[in-house]
Amino acid sequence: MQLTSDQVYHEAMLLSNEAKIHLVEKLLENIGDNMEEDIEALQIIEAKKRRDDIRSGLIRPVPGEDALMQVRKMLEEK
């Protein structure tokens, strides 16, 4: 029999505070691992899209020094 999240929650409420903290840390650790993989996959998709946009001529890349100069100028204007 598989437990539902509500059942797990109610069982977890019976734990000591120390055990609850340990459980939360383990859950967050697991979520973090999965999120890193998802984020990396999304970054790869975005990088390929940008590469394709440059190759097709849809966008024109800006040299790094020029981009930094533009950002500095915008920050000075504020």
Buried (B, 14 or more C-beta within 10 A) or exposed (E): EEEEEEEEEEEEEEEEEEEEEEEEEEEEEEEEEEEEEEEEEEEEEEEEEEEEEEEEEEEEEEEEEEEEEEEEEEEEEE
